[in-house]
């Protein structure tokens, strides 16, 4: 494989890995939707919110990093999706901004809107932030209504817009495809499952654990059903492939099924990830095990990473155009220059050190479990 193509594959792997980490960290959003469900008093509610509050910046930072990495490595996708489907992305940004506001001002004395309002900000972020993100990711497989006119690059005498959206809904039309909705709801219920697993690990309170059993069971069942709906429909649907000989896009029946078959390592890792998530779910339901989050969390990262790899590897159009097949985006026709990718690849050597720091910080913050005593102590409530 030539150097340029290798770099394009490398950066699609980085994007996929960031996507997997982001979906795992959405447990914070999932936990926010449970603050009135698994608590019976203000102290327990503060325990849940403070458990999440110690890590809420991780999701926001990873989302920004995910978008930044996409912009730097595959700028044509960024200009097409973030510029065309801006209603969806602006909605996602809005719900993440109100989360930051809520954690900052919820317990501030004499805050403008009142504590309950900020708690509802957290719930809205957990609900719409996860569903919208999952729906947006679904379009990487199902496609969107856009066209790309590369000949407009550098056009100083007329229209120099490269990407154009073909509907006035600006991305909201994604909700008309049941596969996108299924994935969005699957992400939402998975986030709730991961959140409860995290609470089992981080909070010591028998009543919260007892109140979590029913929402865990319901969320687990709905997640499995919705994820299977998306996965089965994806495997038996048509995809768009690129012919490396002439760079032309064509429809290929069962494209994603073929990708799993033709890339057995990715298929095996995908299955391992799915099994790990299911094992974590079983540990959580059967024994409220504090170890459940390690299986379900790791499995989530692996599963999502492998799923996203099938969207871009094996000569696949990772962002199919429903308006003009030849406008579909691939890792070959939408990436930055070889020089840019090579320079960023050198910088990416620092990624393992960043991940090691996150792991260290995570362990340090989780060293002391949250209890009612830590909340009731002076200075125990920070969020």
ZASE-88117 format. One record per residue (C-alpha): residue number from 0; residue in one letter; x negated, y, z negated. Coordinates in steps of 0.001 Angstrom, whole numbers. Each point is the difference from the previous one (the first is absolute). Layout:
N
+-------+--------+---------+---------+---------+
! numar ! padren !       X !       Y !       Z !
+-------+--------+---------+---------+---------+
!   NUM !      A !       X !       Y !       Z !
...
+-------+--------+---------+---------+---------+
//
This chain:
383
+-------+--------+---------+---------+---------+
! numar ! padren !       X !       Y !       Z !
+-------+--------+---------+---------+---------+
!     0 !      X !       0 !       0 !       0 !
!     1 !      X !   -1447 !    3387 !     978 !
!     2 !      X !    -839 !    2529 !   -2708 !
!     3 !      X !    2917 !    2363 !     724 !
!     4 !      X !    2596 !   -2782 !    -125 !
!     5 !      X !   -1575 !   -1359 !   -3174 !
!     6 !      X !     301 !    3406 !   -1648 !
!     7 !      X !    3634 !     281 !    1092 !
!     8 !      X !     761 !   -3363 !   -1581 !
!     9 !      X !   -1959 !     929 !   -3112 !
!    10 !      X !    2003 !    3162 !    -533 !
!    11 !      X !    3293 !   -1740 !     609 !
!    12 !      X !   -1049 !   -2418 !   -2744 !
!    13 !      X !    -728 !    2944 !   -2341 !
!    14 !      X !    3409 !    1523 !     806 !
!    15 !      X !    1674 !   -3363 !    -648 !
!    16 !      X !   -1822 !    -446 !   -3305 !
!    17 !      X !     992 !    3490 !   -1138 !
!    18 !      X !    3588 !    -850 !     966 !
!    19 !      X !    -150 !   -3157 !   -2123 !
!    20 !      X !   -1375 !    1897 !   -3000 !
!    21 !      X !    2643 !    2709 !     449 !
!    22 !      X !    2875 !   -2494 !     -19 !
!    23 !      X !   -1402 !   -1574 !   -3185 !
!    24 !      X !    -282 !    3396 !   -1714 !
!    25 !      X !    3648 !     680 !     783 !
!    26 !      X !     694 !   -1945 !   -3205 !
!    27 !      X !    -169 !    3456 !   -1582 !
!    28 !      X !    2928 !    1133 !    2145 !
!    29 !      X !    1838 !   -3243 !    -724 !
!    30 !      X !    -493 !     464 !   -3727 !
!    31 !      X !    1448 !    3506 !     163 !
!    32 !      X !    3314 !   -1404 !    1243 !
!    33 !      X !     183 !   -2144 !   -3169 !
!    34 !      X !    -382 !    2662 !   -2676 !
!    35 !      X !    3721 !    -118 !    -877 !
!    36 !      X !     413 !   -3710 !     745 !
!    37 !      X !   -2507 !   -1692 !   -2299 !
!    38 !      X !      52 !    2449 !   -2912 !
!    39 !      X !    2528 !     626 !   -2757 !
!    40 !      X !   -1433 !    3071 !   -1754 !
!    41 !      X !   -2216 !    3023 !     608 !
!    42 !      X !   -3097 !   -1637 !   -1447 !
!    43 !      X !     236 !   -2938 !    2407 !
!    44 !      X !     658 !    2361 !    2890 !
!    45 !      X !   -3125 !    1951 !    -913 !
!    46 !      X !   -1960 !   -3253 !    -199 !
!    47 !      X !    1001 !    -898 !    3553 !
!    48 !      X !    -635 !    3477 !    1418 !
!    49 !      X !   -3365 !     337 !   -1728 !
!    50 !      X !   -1025 !   -3475 !    1144 !
!    51 !      X !     578 !    1148 !    3585 !
!    52 !      X !   -1233 !    3540 !    -568 !
!    53 !      X !   -3558 !   -1126 !    -637 !
!    54 !      X !    -197 !   -1253 !    3593 !
!    55 !      X !    2456 !    2032 !    2086 !
!    56 !      X !   -2830 !    1923 !    1696 !
!    57 !      X !   -1362 !   -3249 !    1469 !
!    58 !      X !    3009 !    -453 !    2287 !
!    59 !      X !     -15 !    3615 !    1134 !
!    60 !      X !   -3758 !     -45 !     620 !
!    61 !      X !     192 !   -3276 !    1931 !
!    62 !      X !    2862 !    1345 !    2138 !
!    63 !      X !   -2043 !    3088 !     877 !
!    64 !      X !   -3078 !   -2155 !     694 !
!    65 !      X !    2078 !   -2319 !    2191 !
!    66 !      X !    1277 !    2958 !    2031 !
!    67 !      X !   -3436 !    1603 !     171 !
!    68 !      X !   -1671 !   -3201 !    1167 !
!    69 !      X !    2680 !    -453 !    2671 !
!    70 !      X !    -532 !    3587 !    1171 !
!    71 !      X !   -3773 !    -369 !     198 !
!    72 !      X !    -164 !   -3440 !    1627 !
!    73 !      X !    3166 !     -48 !    2146 !
!    74 !      X !     898 !    3668 !     581 !
!    75 !      X !    2464 !    -722 !    2799 !
!    76 !      X !    2183 !   -1967 !   -2403 !
!    77 !      X !    -191 !    2832 !   -2492 !
!    78 !      X !    1054 !    2603 !    2560 !
!    79 !      X !    2722 !   -2247 !    1404 !
!    80 !      X !    1600 !   -1304 !   -3185 !
!    81 !      X !    -771 !    2691 !   -2550 !
!    82 !      X !     698 !    2701 !    2566 !
!    83 !      X !    3035 !   -1617 !    1652 !
!    84 !      X !    1733 !   -1848 !   -2832 !
!    85 !      X !    -576 !    2883 !   -2384 !
!    86 !      X !    3457 !    -203 !   -1635 !
!    87 !      X !    -950 !   -3368 !   -1475 !
!    88 !      X !   -3522 !    1009 !   -1033 !
!    89 !      X !    1151 !    3319 !   -1461 !
!    90 !      X !    2642 !   -1864 !   -1993 !
!    91 !      X !   -2649 !   -2398 !   -1317 !
!    92 !      X !   -2255 !    2926 !    -910 !
!    93 !      X !    2888 !    1778 !   -1758 !
!    94 !      X !     824 !   -2977 !   -2193 !
!    95 !      X !   -3650 !    -413 !    -969 !
!    96 !      X !    -329 !    3705 !    -814 !
!    97 !      X !    2958 !     -82 !   -2404 !
!    98 !      X !   -1637 !   -2981 !   -1701 !
!    99 !      X !   -3095 !    2097 !    -711 !
!   100 !      X !    2179 !    2841 !   -1278 !
!   101 !      X !    1922 !   -2385 !   -2262 !
!   102 !      X !   -3079 !   -1462 !   -1674 !
!   103 !      X !   -1422 !    3488 !    -490 !
!   104 !      X !    3060 !    1642 !   -1529 !
!   105 !      X !    2246 !   -2723 !   -1475 !
!   106 !      X !   -1037 !     499 !   -3635 !
!   107 !      X !   -1163 !    3605 !     239 !
!   108 !      X !    1855 !    2111 !   -2581 !
!   109 !      X !    2777 !    2196 !    1404 !
!   110 !      X !    -486 !   -1386 !    3523 !
!   111 !      X !    2247 !    1570 !    2605 !
!   112 !      X !    2110 !   -2971 !    1095 !
!   113 !      X !     140 !   -2160 !   -3105 !
!   114 !      X !   -1565 !   -3370 !    -751 !
!   115 !      X !    2801 !   -2055 !    1542 !
!   116 !      X !    -301 !    1789 !    3339 !
!   117 !      X !   -3672 !    -849 !     247 !
!   118 !      X !     776 !   -3611 !    -876 !
!   119 !      X !    2416 !     -93 !    2929 !
!   120 !      X !   -2788 !    1411 !    2181 !
!   121 !      X !   -1994 !   -3101 !    -946 !
!   122 !      X !    2913 !   -2273 !     868 !
!   123 !      X !     556 !    1701 !    3367 !
!   124 !      X !   -3702 !    -324 !     806 !
!   125 !      X !     109 !   -3686 !    -894 !
!   126 !      X !    3090 !    -640 !    2094 !
!   127 !      X !    -537 !    2044 !    3162 !
!   128 !      X !   -3803 !      48 !     -49 !
!   129 !      X !    -198 !   -3784 !     264 !
!   130 !      X !    2874 !    -513 !    2439 !
!   131 !      X !   -1144 !    2752 !    2366 !
!   132 !      X !   -3602 !   -1224 !     -29 !
!   133 !      X !    1083 !   -3572 !     719 !
!   134 !      X !    2298 !    1162 !    2790 !
!   135 !      X !   -2776 !    2109 !    1548 !
!   136 !      X !   -2436 !   -2933 !    -100 !
!   137 !      X !    2653 !   -2153 !    1657 !
!   138 !      X !    -209 !    2174 !    3119 !
!   139 !      X !   -3586 !   -1200 !     516 !
!   140 !      X !    1633 !   -3271 !    1067 !
!   141 !      X !    3394 !    1067 !    1313 !
!   142 !      X !   -1105 !    3138 !    1844 !
!   143 !      X !    1202 !    3590 !     298 !
!   144 !      X !    1345 !    2442 !    2592 !
!   145 !      X !   -3035 !    1921 !    1240 !
!   146 !      X !   -2054 !     620 !    3116 !
!   147 !      X !   -3690 !     800 !     357 !
!   148 !      X !   -1396 !    2085 !    2867 !
!   149 !      X !   -3780 !    -150 !    -318 !
!   150 !      X !    -424 !    2053 !    3173 !
!   151 !      X !    1186 !    3051 !   -1972 !
!   152 !      X !   -3236 !      32 !   -2016 !
!   153 !      X !   -1778 !    3268 !     771 !
!   154 !      X !    2823 !    1307 !    2173 !
!   155 !      X !    -297 !    3776 !    -402 !
!   156 !      X !    2501 !    1013 !    2668 !
!   157 !      X !    3126 !   -1839 !   -1118 !
!   158 !      X !    1251 !   -2573 !   -2480 !
!   159 !      X !   -2917 !   -1328 !   -2050 !
!   160 !      X !    2063 !   -2087 !   -2411 !
!   161 !      X !   -1258 !   -3570 !      41 !
!   162 !      X !    2720 !   -1815 !   -1951 !
!   163 !      X !    3716 !     754 !     193 !
!   164 !      X !    2859 !   -1449 !   -2037 !
!   165 !      X !    2987 !    -998 !    2075 !
!   166 !      X !    2826 !     335 !   -2544 !
!   167 !      X !    1114 !    2977 !   -2124 !
!   168 !      X !      14 !   -2224 !   -3108 !
!   169 !      X !   -3794 !     192 !    -293 !
!   170 !      X !    -545 !   -3448 !   -1470 !
!   171 !      X !    3269 !    -384 !   -1878 !
!   172 !      X !    1254 !   -2235 !    2823 !
!   173 !      X !   -2184 !   -2745 !   -1544 !
!   174 !      X !    2890 !    -804 !   -2350 !
!   175 !      X !    2020 !   -1289 !    2966 !
!   176 !      X !   -2257 !   -3076 !     213 !
!   177 !      X !     920 !   -2527 !   -2690 !
!   178 !      X !   -3578 !   -1296 !     -76 !
!   179 !      X !   -1294 !    3369 !   -1173 !
!   180 !      X !    2682 !     197 !   -2671 !
!   181 !      X !    -734 !   -3558 !   -1123 !
!   182 !      X !   -3688 !     818 !    -415 !
!   183 !      X !     740 !    3294 !   -1770 !
!   184 !      X !    2305 !   -1689 !   -2514 !
!   185 !      X !   -2459 !   -2902 !    -392 !
!   186 !      X !   -2726 !    2499 !    -961 !
!   187 !      X !    2381 !    1629 !   -2500 !
!   188 !      X !     906 !   -3254 !   -1763 !
!   189 !      X !   -3611 !   -1215 !     102 !
!   190 !      X !   -1031 !    3244 !   -1706 !
!   191 !      X !    2501 !    -718 !   -2795 !
!   192 !      X !   -1287 !   -3562 !    -364 !
!   193 !      X !   -3601 !    1188 !    -217 !
!   194 !      X !     987 !    2692 !   -2491 !
!   195 !      X !    1571 !   -2498 !   -2390 !
!   196 !      X !   -3042 !   -2253 !     331 !
!   197 !      X !   -2141 !    3015 !    -855 !
!   198 !      X !    2147 !     806 !   -3038 !
!   199 !      X !    -428 !   -3574 !   -1228 !
!   200 !      X !   -3736 !     633 !     108 !
!   201 !      X !    -113 !    3564 !   -1315 !
!   202 !      X !    2916 !     439 !   -2445 !
!   203 !      X !     514 !   -1889 !   -3245 !
!   204 !      X !    3709 !     187 !    -753 !
!   205 !      X !    2267 !   -3036 !    -291 !
!   206 !      X !    3192 !    1898 !     851 !
!   207 !      X !   -1447 !    1504 !    3198 !
!   208 !      X !   -1173 !   -3475 !    1009 !
!   209 !      X !    3465 !   -1431 !    -671 !
!   210 !      X !    1780 !    2774 !    1880 !
!   211 !      X !   -2362 !    -520 !    2963 !
!   212 !      X !    1008 !   -3622 !     630 !
!   213 !      X !    3208 !     674 !    1937 !
!   214 !      X !   -1330 !    2800 !    2271 !
!   215 !      X !   -3101 !   -2132 !     653 !
!   216 !      X !    2077 !   -2968 !    1108 !
!   217 !      X !    2299 !    2100 !    2196 !
!   218 !      X !   -2851 !    1996 !    1552 !
!   219 !      X !   -1999 !   -3179 !     673 !
!   220 !      X !    2885 !   -1699 !    1793 !
!   221 !      X !     782 !    3068 !    2097 !
!   222 !      X !   -3655 !     569 !     850 !
!   223 !      X !    -497 !   -3577 !    1217 !
!   224 !      X !    3228 !      93 !    2035 !
!   225 !      X !    -787 !    3353 !    1638 !
!   226 !      X !   -3648 !    -810 !     687 !
!   227 !      X !     955 !   -3307 !    1611 !
!   228 !      X !    2587 !    1840 !    2101 !
!   229 !      X !   -2672 !    2383 !    1277 !
!   230 !      X !   -2668 !   -2678 !     467 !
!   231 !      X !    2185 !   -2512 !    1840 !
!   232 !      X !    1455 !    2665 !    2287 !
!   233 !      X !   -3518 !    1254 !     708 !
!   234 !      X !   -1436 !   -3415 !     843 !
!   235 !      X !    2798 !    -732 !    2469 !
!   236 !      X !     144 !    3424 !    1621 !
!   237 !      X !   -1845 !    1389 !    3001 !
!   238 !      X !   -3097 !    2102 !    -465 !
!   239 !      X !   -2133 !    2168 !    2234 !
!   240 !      X !   -3479 !   -1100 !    1020 !
!   241 !      X !   -2806 !    1705 !    1887 !
!   242 !      X !   -1876 !   -1665 !    2819 !
!   243 !      X !   -3702 !     650 !    -734 !
!   244 !      X !    -807 !    -289 !    3705 !
!   245 !      X !    2072 !    2998 !    1102 !
!   246 !      X !    1304 !    1508 !   -3298 !
!   247 !      X !    3606 !    -414 !    1153 !
!   248 !      X !    2685 !    -674 !   -2617 !
!   249 !      X !    2444 !   -2849 !     531 !
!   250 !      X !    2696 !   -1770 !   -2003 !
!   251 !      X !    -987 !   -3322 !   -1541 !
!   252 !      X !    2655 !   -2291 !   -1516 !
!   253 !      X !    -810 !   -1167 !   -3548 !
!   254 !      X !   -3054 !    2262 !     -52 !
!   255 !      X !    -401 !      93 !   -3786 !
!   256 !      X !     502 !   -3742 !    -301 !
!   257 !      X !   -2716 !    -440 !    2623 !
!   258 !      X !   -2249 !    2345 !   -1988 !
!   259 !      X !     250 !   -2185 !   -3088 !
!   260 !      X !    -639 !   -3139 !    2054 !
!   261 !      X !   -2939 !    1510 !    1895 !
!   262 !      X !   -1543 !    1553 !   -3142 !
!   263 !      X !     122 !   -2930 !   -2467 !
!   264 !      X !   -2146 !    1706 !   -2641 !
!   265 !      X !    2486 !    2864 !    -235 !
!   266 !      X !    2905 !   -2480 !     -66 !
!   267 !      X !   -1593 !   -2015 !   -2822 !
!   268 !      X !    -774 !    3099 !   -2063 !
!   269 !      X !    3544 !    1246 !     607 !
!   270 !      X !    1428 !   -3265 !   -1341 !
!   271 !      X !   -2349 !     113 !   -3003 !
!   272 !      X !    1179 !    3541 !    -716 !
!   273 !      X !    3670 !    -994 !     242 !
!   274 !      X !    -542 !   -3000 !   -2291 !
!   275 !      X !   -1838 !    2208 !   -2496 !
!   276 !      X !    2908 !    2470 !     -81 !
!   277 !      X !    2505 !   -2827 !    -474 !
!   278 !      X !   -2109 !   -1523 !   -2781 !
!   279 !      X !    -142 !    3367 !   -1739 !
!   280 !      X !    3783 !     283 !     304 !
!   281 !      X !     396 !   -3461 !   -1536 !
!   282 !      X !   -2329 !     855 !   -2895 !
!   283 !      X !    1960 !    3170 !    -657 !
!   284 !      X !    3413 !   -1633 !      85 !
!   285 !      X !    -932 !   -3165 !   -1893 !
!   286 !      X !   -2162 !    1404 !   -2785 !
!   287 !      X !    -376 !    3793 !     329 !
!   288 !      X !   -3717 !    -724 !     380 !
!   289 !      X !   -2361 !    3001 !    -157 !
!   290 !      X !   -2039 !   -1785 !    2700 !
!   291 !      X !    2848 !     256 !    2524 !
!   292 !      X !   -1165 !    3409 !    1244 !
!   293 !      X !   -3410 !   -1370 !     996 !
!   294 !      X !    1542 !   -2642 !    2258 !
!   295 !      X !    2802 !    2132 !    1428 !
!   296 !      X !   -2234 !    3070 !     332 !
!   297 !      X !   -2878 !   -1772 !    1717 !
!   298 !      X !    2437 !   -1924 !    2180 !
!   299 !      X !    1683 !    3238 !    1053 !
!   300 !      X !   -3274 !    1586 !    1113 !
!   301 !      X !   -1017 !   -3095 !    1980 !
!   302 !      X !    3435 !    -565 !    1570 !
!   303 !      X !     501 !    3599 !    1131 !
!   304 !      X !   -3573 !     276 !    1289 !
!   305 !      X !     353 !   -3137 !    2117 !
!   306 !      X !    3428 !    1069 !    1265 !
!   307 !      X !   -1375 !    3346 !    1155 !
!   308 !      X !   -2961 !   -1712 !    1652 !
!   309 !      X !    2421 !   -1948 !    2194 !
!   310 !      X !    1443 !    3332 !    1140 !
!   311 !      X !   -3310 !    1245 !    1420 !
!   312 !      X !   -2264 !   -2973 !     671 !
!   313 !      X !     140 !   -2503 !    2869 !
!   314 !      X !     714 !    2635 !    2684 !
!   315 !      X !    3247 !    1090 !   -1639 !
!   316 !      X !    1663 !    3408 !     311 !
!   317 !      X !     229 !    1055 !   -3649 !
!   318 !      X !    2464 !    2816 !     762 !
!   319 !      X !    2271 !   -1044 !    2872 !
!   320 !      X !    1757 !    2718 !    1957 !
!   321 !      X !    3678 !    -709 !     624 !
!   322 !      X !     203 !    2893 !    2474 !
!   323 !      X !   -2992 !    -847 !    2203 !
!   324 !      X !   -1812 !   -3328 !    -373 !
!   325 !      X !   -3293 !    1375 !    1321 !
!   326 !      X !      34 !    2687 !   -2696 !
!   327 !      X !    -288 !   -2671 !   -2704 !
!   328 !      X !   -2984 !     468 !   -2283 !
!   329 !      X !   -2757 !   -2566 !    -445 !
!   330 !      X !   -3201 !     141 !   -2006 !
!   331 !      X !   -1795 !     545 !    3320 !
!   332 !      X !    1954 !    2909 !    1462 !
!   333 !      X !     670 !    1960 !   -3201 !
!   334 !      X !   -3301 !     -54 !   -1891 !
!   335 !      X !   -2619 !    2656 !    -570 !
!   336 !      X !   -3243 !      16 !    1939 !
!   337 !      X !   -2680 !   -2607 !    -603 !
!   338 !      X !   -2184 !    2640 !   -1660 !
!   339 !      X !    2761 !     983 !   -2419 !
!   340 !      X !     845 !   -3587 !    -908 !
!   341 !      X !   -3682 !    -841 !    -451 !
!   342 !      X !    -579 !    3020 !   -2248 !
!   343 !      X !    3039 !    -838 !   -2117 !
!   344 !      X !   -1119 !   -3633 !    -199 !
!   345 !      X !   -3234 !    1155 !   -1632 !
!   346 !      X !    1956 !    2052 !   -2533 !
!   347 !      X !    2313 !   -2968 !    -650 !
!   348 !      X !   -2920 !   -1810 !   -1613 !
!   349 !      X !    1038 !    1927 !   -3116 !
!   350 !      X !    3434 !   -1678 !     -77 !
!   351 !      X !   -1080 !   -2984 !   -2177 !
!   352 !      X !   -1432 !    2438 !   -2568 !
!   353 !      X !    3271 !    1949 !     -39 !
!   354 !      X !    1982 !   -3222 !    -456 !
!   355 !      X !   -2351 !   -1030 !   -2813 !
!   356 !      X !     596 !    3335 !   -1727 !
!   357 !      X !    3782 !    -375 !     359 !
!   358 !      X !    -241 !   -3477 !   -1502 !
!   359 !      X !   -2090 !    1307 !   -2902 !
!   360 !      X !    2395 !    2905 !    -625 !
!   361 !      X !    2989 !   -2361 !     195 !
!   362 !      X !   -1507 !   -2357 !   -2590 !
!   363 !      X !    -882 !    2919 !   -2264 !
!   364 !      X !    3530 !    1425 !     127 !
!   365 !      X !    1549 !   -3422 !    -619 !
!   366 !      X !   -2362 !    -956 !   -2799 !
!   367 !      X !    2520 !    1057 !   -2628 !
!   368 !      X !    3589 !   -1184 !     689 !
!   369 !      X !    2836 !    2482 !    -436 !
!   370 !      X !    2165 !    -543 !   -3062 !
!   371 !      X !    2656 !    1995 !   -1799 !
!   372 !      X !   -2668 !    1004 !   -2518 !
!   373 !      X !   -2262 !    1559 !    2632 !
!   374 !      X !    2923 !    2070 !    1289 !
!   375 !      X !    1167 !    1119 !   -3441 !
!   376 !      X !   -3519 !     989 !   -1082 !
!   377 !      X !    -915 !    3639 !     384 !
!   378 !      X !   -1161 !     566 !    3541 !
!   379 !      X !    1086 !   -3461 !    1114 !
!   380 !      X !    2459 !    1283 !    2610 !
!   381 !      X !   -1807 !    1666 !    2906 !
!   382 !      X !    2596 !    -121 !    2783 !
+-------+--------+---------+---------+---------+
//
